[in-house]
Amino acid sequence: EDCKDWVQSILDAKKKCLEKNIGVEKKTVLEQARDRLKEFYDHHITQTFVTLVIVANFVVSIVGAQMAPEDHSKEFRTLEIIDYTFTALFVVELICNLGGNWFWPF
C-alpha cells in the first residue's frame, strides 16, 4: 500500500512539473527543424532511397564506361545529364545528413 502511494505521488509530481514545464528545456525553432530533418534522414525509406541512388549511379557509371561514347555525342550528353542529376541528389543528401547529424545543435 505504501508503495502504491509512493508511486502515485511521483506520478502526480511528474504531471505538475510537465504542466509547469519545470525541468523541461524548450527547443528553439532551429533545434526542432534539425530534429525533424534527422528523423527524416534516418527513416528507413530515406535510407533505402539513398542506397538505390548510389547503386543506380554505379550501374550508370559502368554502362557509360562500357559504351565509351564520343565527346559531344547524344549518348555522351545523356550520360552527362544523368551524372549531374546524381550529383545534385548527392548534394541534397549531404545537406540533409549534415543538417540532421553533424556540427552542433542549432
Sequence and secondary structure as in RCSB ss.txt:
>XXXX:A:sequence
EDCKDWVQSILDAKKKCLEKNIGVEKKTVLEQARDRLKEFYDHHITQTFVTLVIVANFVVSIVGAQMAPEDHSKE
FRTLEIIDYTFTALFVVELICNLGGNWFWPF
>XXXX:A:secstr
 HHHHHHHHHHHHHHHHHHHTTT     HHHHHHHHHHHHHHSHHHHHHHHHHHHHHHHHHHHHHHH   TTSHH
HHHHHHHHHHHHHHHHHHHHHHHHHHSS   
